[in-house]
Amino acid sequence: QVQLVESGGGLVQAGGSLRLSCAASGLTFSSYAMGWFRQAPGKEREFVAAIGWNGASTYYADSVKGRFTISRDNAKNTVYLQMDSLRPEDTAVYCCAAGNRGYFTTHDAYTRPALYYYWGPGTQVTVSS
């Protein structure tokens, strides 16, 4: 069965960095676009970043642009999220998600949770002020 497992979350001071990883198994990784979403307590899930199947295209929410970097290693079936200059408002549970690459034909598509079929359980990121 398909599994997505996130790691790398934790507690960090504002201005610090974390690198999240998402290891995928049970699927042909290169056939999937990958995304990172986050959800803070009492708030709706929001798009953070996404990457096309071959890594050539990347997309970011305005709130993280210039601070976060998404990348993938298809040989390792892993997607990463490098998070720098972290802020308290970045505190949330971060989940990775996989969607069949055929559905992602526009920038807007990458931001839509409904197009991602597989989801990981998430990893907590807490940024203290």
CYANA upper distance limits for C-alpha pairs under 8 A (distance plus 0.5 A):
  1 GLN  CA     25 SER  CA      8.26
  1 GLN  CA     26 GLY  CA      5.80
  2 VAL  CA     24 ALA  CA      7.84
  2 VAL  CA     25 SER  CA      6.11
  2 VAL  CA     26 GLY  CA      4.77
  2 VAL  CA     27 LEU  CA      6.46
  2 VAL  CA    118 TYR  CA      7.99
  3 GLN  CA     23 ALA  CA      8.47
  3 GLN  CA     24 ALA  CA      6.17
  3 GLN  CA     25 SER  CA      5.76
  3 GLN  CA     26 GLY  CA      6.92
  3 GLN  CA    118 TYR  CA      8.31
  3 GLN  CA    119 TRP  CA      8.43
  3 GLN  CA    120 GLY  CA      7.50
  4 LEU  CA     22 CYS  CA      6.77
  4 LEU  CA     23 ALA  CA      6.17
  4 LEU  CA     24 ALA  CA      5.09
  4 LEU  CA     25 SER  CA      7.17
  4 LEU  CA     96 CYS  CA      7.72
  4 LEU  CA     97 ALA  CA      8.00
  4 LEU  CA    118 TYR  CA      7.95
  4 LEU  CA    119 TRP  CA      6.80
  4 LEU  CA    120 GLY  CA      5.06
  4 LEU  CA    121 PRO  CA      8.18
  5 VAL  CA     22 CYS  CA      5.81
  5 VAL  CA     23 ALA  CA      5.78
  5 VAL  CA     24 ALA  CA      7.10
  5 VAL  CA    120 GLY  CA      5.94
  5 VAL  CA    121 PRO  CA      7.43
  5 VAL  CA    122 GLY  CA      8.01
  6 GLU  CA     20 LEU  CA      7.41
  6 GLU  CA     21 SER  CA      6.01
  6 GLU  CA     22 CYS  CA      4.77
  6 GLU  CA     23 ALA  CA      7.02
  6 GLU  CA     95 CYS  CA      7.49
  6 GLU  CA     96 CYS  CA      7.42
  6 GLU  CA    120 GLY  CA      7.04
  6 GLU  CA    121 PRO  CA      7.83
  6 GLU  CA    122 GLY  CA      6.38
  6 GLU  CA    123 THR  CA      6.44
  7 SER  CA     20 LEU  CA      6.22
  7 SER  CA     21 SER  CA      5.76
  7 SER  CA     22 CYS  CA      6.93
  7 SER  CA    123 THR  CA      6.68
  8 GLY  CA     18 LEU  CA      7.42
  8 GLY  CA     19 ARG  CA      6.35
  8 GLY  CA     20 LEU  CA      5.03
  8 GLY  CA     21 SER  CA      6.67
  8 GLY  CA    123 THR  CA      7.85
  9 GLY  CA     18 LEU  CA      7.49
  9 GLY  CA     19 ARG  CA      8.04
  9 GLY  CA     20 LEU  CA      6.72
  9 GLY  CA    123 THR  CA      5.87
  9 GLY  CA    124 GLN  CA      5.81
  9 GLY  CA    125 VAL  CA      5.46
  9 GLY  CA    126 THR  CA      8.45
 10 GLY  CA     18 LEU  CA      8.40
 10 GLY  CA    123 THR  CA      8.46
 10 GLY  CA    124 GLN  CA      6.63
 10 GLY  CA    125 VAL  CA      5.54
 10 GLY  CA    126 THR  CA      6.61
 11 LEU  CA    125 VAL  CA      6.67
 11 LEU  CA    126 THR  CA      5.24
 11 LEU  CA    127 VAL  CA      6.40
 11 LEU  CA    128 SER  CA      7.83
 12 VAL  CA     16 GLY  CA      6.57
 12 VAL  CA     17 SER  CA      7.75
 12 VAL  CA     18 LEU  CA      8.21
 12 VAL  CA    125 VAL  CA      8.42
 12 VAL  CA    126 THR  CA      6.84
 12 VAL  CA    127 VAL  CA      5.52
 12 VAL  CA    128 SER  CA      6.77
 13 GLN  CA     86 LEU  CA      8.14
 13 GLN  CA    127 VAL  CA      5.88
 13 GLN  CA    128 SER  CA      5.29
 13 GLN  CA    129 SER  CA      6.68
 14 ALA  CA     85 SER  CA      7.46
 14 ALA  CA     86 LEU  CA      5.81
 14 ALA  CA     87 ARG  CA      5.49
 14 ALA  CA     88 PRO  CA      6.75
 14 ALA  CA    127 VAL  CA      6.19
 14 ALA  CA    128 SER  CA      6.17
 14 ALA  CA    129 SER  CA      5.83
 15 GLY  CA     84 ASP  CA      7.55
 15 GLY  CA     85 SER  CA      4.68
 15 GLY  CA     86 LEU  CA      5.37
 15 GLY  CA     87 ARG  CA      6.88
 16 GLY  CA     84 ASP  CA      6.65
 16 GLY  CA     85 SER  CA      5.99
 16 GLY  CA     86 LEU  CA      6.00
 17 SER  CA     82 GLN  CA      8.01
 17 SER  CA     83 MET  CA      5.90
 17 SER  CA     84 ASP  CA      4.88
 17 SER  CA     85 SER  CA      6.73
 17 SER  CA     86 LEU  CA      6.66
 18 LEU  CA     82 GLN  CA      6.71
 18 LEU  CA     83 MET  CA      5.73
 18 LEU  CA     84 ASP  CA      7.22
 19 ARG  CA     80 TYR  CA      7.39
 19 ARG  CA     81 LEU  CA      6.13
 19 ARG  CA     82 GLN  CA      4.91
 19 ARG  CA     83 MET  CA      6.41
 20 LEU  CA     80 TYR  CA      6.03
 20 LEU  CA     81 LEU  CA      5.47
 20 LEU  CA     82 GLN  CA      6.87
 20 LEU  CA     83 MET  CA      8.32
 21 SER  CA     78 THR  CA      7.22
 21 SER  CA     79 VAL  CA      6.35
 21 SER  CA     80 TYR  CA      5.03
 21 SER  CA     81 LEU  CA      7.00
 22 CYS  CA     78 THR  CA      5.93
 22 CYS  CA     79 VAL  CA      5.72
 22 CYS  CA     80 TYR  CA      6.80
 22 CYS  CA     96 CYS  CA      6.91
 23 ALA  CA     76 LYS  CA      8.36
 23 ALA  CA     77 ASN  CA      6.48
 23 ALA  CA     78 THR  CA      5.04
 23 ALA  CA     79 VAL  CA      7.28
 24 ALA  CA     29 PHE  CA      7.62
 24 ALA  CA     77 ASN  CA      5.94
 24 ALA  CA     78 THR  CA      6.56
 25 SER  CA     29 PHE  CA      8.32
 25 SER  CA     77 ASN  CA      7.63
 28 THR  CA     32 TYR  CA      7.88
 29 PHE  CA     53 TRP  CA      8.40
 29 PHE  CA     74 ASN  CA      6.94
 29 PHE  CA     77 ASN  CA      6.21
 30 SER  CA     53 TRP  CA      5.85
 30 SER  CA     54 ASN  CA      7.17
 30 SER  CA     74 ASN  CA      6.52
 30 SER  CA     77 ASN  CA      8.48
 31 SER  CA     53 TRP  CA      6.57
 31 SER  CA    100 ASN  CA      6.70
 31 SER  CA    101 ARG  CA      6.28
 32 TYR  CA     52 GLY  CA      8.00
 32 TYR  CA     53 TRP  CA      5.82
 32 TYR  CA     98 ALA  CA      6.32
 32 TYR  CA     99 GLY  CA      5.73
 32 TYR  CA    100 ASN  CA      5.14
 32 TYR  CA    101 ARG  CA      5.23
 33 ALA  CA     50 ALA  CA      7.85
 33 ALA  CA     51 ILE  CA      6.44
 33 ALA  CA     52 GLY  CA      5.22
 33 ALA  CA     53 TRP  CA      5.18
 33 ALA  CA     98 ALA  CA      6.27
 33 ALA  CA     99 GLY  CA      5.77
 33 ALA  CA    100 ASN  CA      6.73
 33 ALA  CA    101 ARG  CA      5.56
 33 ALA  CA    104 PHE  CA      7.90
 34 MET  CA     50 ALA  CA      6.11
 34 MET  CA     51 ILE  CA      5.97
 34 MET  CA     52 GLY  CA      7.16
 34 MET  CA     53 TRP  CA      7.75
 34 MET  CA     79 VAL  CA      7.74
 34 MET  CA     96 CYS  CA      7.55
 34 MET  CA     97 ALA  CA      6.15
 34 MET  CA     98 ALA  CA      5.16
 34 MET  CA     99 GLY  CA      6.92
 35 GLY  CA     47 PHE  CA      8.37
 35 GLY  CA     48 VAL  CA      8.08
 35 GLY  CA     49 ALA  CA      6.21
 35 GLY  CA     50 ALA  CA      4.51
 35 GLY  CA     51 ILE  CA      6.86
 35 GLY  CA     96 CYS  CA      6.08
 35 GLY  CA     97 ALA  CA      5.64
 35 GLY  CA     98 ALA  CA      6.96
 35 GLY  CA    110 TYR  CA      7.77
 35 GLY  CA    116 TYR  CA      8.45
 36 TRP  CA     47 PHE  CA      7.07
 36 TRP  CA     48 VAL  CA      5.93
 36 TRP  CA     49 ALA  CA      5.74
 36 TRP  CA     50 ALA  CA      6.62
 36 TRP  CA     81 LEU  CA      8.28
 36 TRP  CA     94 TYR  CA      7.26
 36 TRP  CA     95 CYS  CA      6.16
 36 TRP  CA     96 CYS  CA      4.98
 36 TRP  CA     97 ALA  CA      6.79
 37 PHE  CA     45 ARG  CA      7.14
 37 PHE  CA     46 GLU  CA      6.04
 37 PHE  CA     47 PHE  CA      5.06
 37 PHE  CA     48 VAL  CA      5.52
 37 PHE  CA     49 ALA  CA      7.57
 37 PHE  CA     94 TYR  CA      6.26
 37 PHE  CA     95 CYS  CA      5.82
 37 PHE  CA     96 CYS  CA      6.83
 37 PHE  CA     97 ALA  CA      8.20
 38 ARG  CA     45 ARG  CA      6.04
 38 ARG  CA     46 GLU  CA      5.96
 38 ARG  CA     47 PHE  CA      7.11
 38 ARG  CA     48 VAL  CA      7.16
 38 ARG  CA     92 ALA  CA      6.32
 38 ARG  CA     93 VAL  CA      5.90
 38 ARG  CA     94 TYR  CA      4.83
 38 ARG  CA     95 CYS  CA      6.53
 39 GLN  CA     43 LYS  CA      6.82
 39 GLN  CA     44 GLU  CA      6.52
 39 GLN  CA     45 ARG  CA      4.87
 39 GLN  CA     46 GLU  CA      6.78
 39 GLN  CA     92 ALA  CA      5.70
 39 GLN  CA     93 VAL  CA      5.85
 39 GLN  CA     94 TYR  CA      7.21
 40 ALA  CA     44 GLU  CA      7.77
 40 ALA  CA     45 ARG  CA      7.90
 40 ALA  CA     91 THR  CA      7.00
 40 ALA  CA     92 ALA  CA      4.71
 40 ALA  CA     93 VAL  CA      6.83
 41 PRO  CA     92 ALA  CA      7.68
 47 PHE  CA     60 TYR  CA      8.43
 47 PHE  CA     61 ALA  CA      6.90
 47 PHE  CA    111 THR  CA      6.06
 47 PHE  CA    112 ARG  CA      8.00
 47 PHE  CA    113 PRO  CA      8.17
 48 VAL  CA     60 TYR  CA      6.37
 48 VAL  CA     61 ALA  CA      5.68
 48 VAL  CA     64 VAL  CA      7.48
 49 ALA  CA     58 THR  CA      7.81
 49 ALA  CA     59 TYR  CA      5.91
 49 ALA  CA     60 TYR  CA      4.83
 49 ALA  CA     61 ALA  CA      6.71
 49 ALA  CA     69 THR  CA      8.46
 49 ALA  CA     70 ILE  CA      7.07
 49 ALA  CA    111 THR  CA      8.27
 50 ALA  CA     58 THR  CA      6.17
 50 ALA  CA     59 TYR  CA      5.65
 50 ALA  CA     60 TYR  CA      7.13
 50 ALA  CA     70 ILE  CA      7.34
 50 ALA  CA    110 TYR  CA      6.68
 50 ALA  CA    111 THR  CA      8.01
 51 ILE  CA     55 GLY  CA      6.24
 51 ILE  CA     56 ALA  CA      8.04
 51 ILE  CA     57 SER  CA      6.12
 51 ILE  CA     58 THR  CA      4.93
 51 ILE  CA     59 TYR  CA      6.91
 51 ILE  CA     70 ILE  CA      7.28
 51 ILE  CA     71 SER  CA      7.46
 51 ILE  CA     72 ARG  CA      8.21
 51 ILE  CA    110 TYR  CA      8.49
 52 GLY  CA     56 ALA  CA      6.81
 52 GLY  CA     57 SER  CA      5.65
 52 GLY  CA     58 THR  CA      6.96
 52 GLY  CA    101 ARG  CA      7.76
 53 TRP  CA    101 ARG  CA      6.80
 54 ASN  CA     74 ASN  CA      8.22
 55 GLY  CA     71 SER  CA      7.10
 55 GLY  CA     72 ARG  CA      6.79
 58 THR  CA     70 ILE  CA      7.58
 59 TYR  CA    107 HIS  CA      7.76
 59 TYR  CA    110 TYR  CA      7.93
 60 TYR  CA     64 VAL  CA      7.08
 60 TYR  CA     65 LYS  CA      6.16
 61 ALA  CA     65 LYS  CA      6.65
 64 VAL  CA     68 PHE  CA      6.12
 67 ARG  CA     83 MET  CA      6.68
 67 ARG  CA     84 ASP  CA      5.66
 67 ARG  CA     85 SER  CA      6.54
 67 ARG  CA     86 LEU  CA      8.17
 68 PHE  CA     81 LEU  CA      7.21
 68 PHE  CA     82 GLN  CA      5.97
 68 PHE  CA     83 MET  CA      4.98
 68 PHE  CA     84 ASP  CA      6.48
 69 THR  CA     81 LEU  CA      6.16
 69 THR  CA     82 GLN  CA      5.52
 69 THR  CA     83 MET  CA      7.12
 70 ILE  CA     79 VAL  CA      7.85
 70 ILE  CA     80 TYR  CA      6.13
 70 ILE  CA     81 LEU  CA      5.10
 70 ILE  CA     82 GLN  CA      6.86
 71 SER  CA     79 VAL  CA      6.32
 71 SER  CA     80 TYR  CA      5.74
 71 SER  CA     81 LEU  CA      7.13
 72 ARG  CA     77 ASN  CA      8.25
 72 ARG  CA     78 THR  CA      6.28
 72 ARG  CA     79 VAL  CA      4.65
 72 ARG  CA     80 TYR  CA      6.41
 73 ASP  CA     77 ASN  CA      6.57
 73 ASP  CA     78 THR  CA      5.94
 73 ASP  CA     79 VAL  CA      6.83
 74 ASN  CA     78 THR  CA      6.98
 86 LEU  CA     90 ASP  CA      7.02
 86 LEU  CA    127 VAL  CA      7.25
 87 ARG  CA     91 THR  CA      8.11
 87 ARG  CA    127 VAL  CA      6.60
 87 ARG  CA    128 SER  CA      8.26
 87 ARG  CA    129 SER  CA      8.05
 88 PRO  CA    126 THR  CA      7.82
 88 PRO  CA    127 VAL  CA      5.17
 88 PRO  CA    128 SER  CA      6.17
 88 PRO  CA    129 SER  CA      6.45
 89 GLU  CA    127 VAL  CA      8.06
 90 ASP  CA    125 VAL  CA      8.07
 90 ASP  CA    126 THR  CA      7.95
 90 ASP  CA    127 VAL  CA      7.20
 91 THR  CA    124 GLN  CA      8.29
 91 THR  CA    125 VAL  CA      5.88
 91 THR  CA    126 THR  CA      5.06
 91 THR  CA    127 VAL  CA      5.96
 92 ALA  CA    124 GLN  CA      6.56
 92 ALA  CA    125 VAL  CA      6.02
 92 ALA  CA    126 THR  CA      7.11
 93 VAL  CA    122 GLY  CA      6.30
 93 VAL  CA    123 THR  CA      5.89
 93 VAL  CA    124 GLN  CA      4.88
 93 VAL  CA    125 VAL  CA      6.52
 94 TYR  CA    122 GLY  CA      5.65
 94 TYR  CA    123 THR  CA      5.81
 94 TYR  CA    124 GLN  CA      6.74
 94 TYR  CA    125 VAL  CA      7.49
 95 CYS  CA    119 TRP  CA      7.41
 95 CYS  CA    120 GLY  CA      6.19
 95 CYS  CA    121 PRO  CA      6.87
 95 CYS  CA    122 GLY  CA      4.67
 95 CYS  CA    123 THR  CA      7.07
 96 CYS  CA    119 TRP  CA      6.49
 96 CYS  CA    120 GLY  CA      6.09
 96 CYS  CA    122 GLY  CA      7.52
 97 ALA  CA    116 TYR  CA      6.36
 97 ALA  CA    117 TYR  CA      7.70
 97 ALA  CA    118 TYR  CA      5.98
 97 ALA  CA    119 TRP  CA      4.90
 97 ALA  CA    120 GLY  CA      6.85
 98 ALA  CA    116 TYR  CA      5.70
 98 ALA  CA    117 TYR  CA      6.52
 98 ALA  CA    118 TYR  CA      5.61
 98 ALA  CA    119 TRP  CA      7.06
 99 GLY  CA    103 TYR  CA      8.01
 99 GLY  CA    115 LEU  CA      6.47
 99 GLY  CA    116 TYR  CA      4.52
 99 GLY  CA    117 TYR  CA      5.77
 99 GLY  CA    118 TYR  CA      7.26
100 ASN  CA    104 PHE  CA      8.14
100 ASN  CA    115 LEU  CA      8.44
100 ASN  CA    116 TYR  CA      7.85
100 ASN  CA    117 TYR  CA      8.12
103 TYR  CA    109 ALA  CA      7.93
103 TYR  CA    115 LEU  CA      7.49
104 PHE  CA    109 ALA  CA      5.88
104 PHE  CA    110 TYR  CA      6.66
105 THR  CA    109 ALA  CA      7.20
106 THR  CA    110 TYR  CA      7.70
107 HIS  CA    111 THR  CA      7.88
108 ASP  CA    112 ARG  CA      7.46
109 ALA  CA    115 LEU  CA      7.72
110 TYR  CA    115 LEU  CA      8.23
112 ARG  CA    116 TYR  CA      8.11
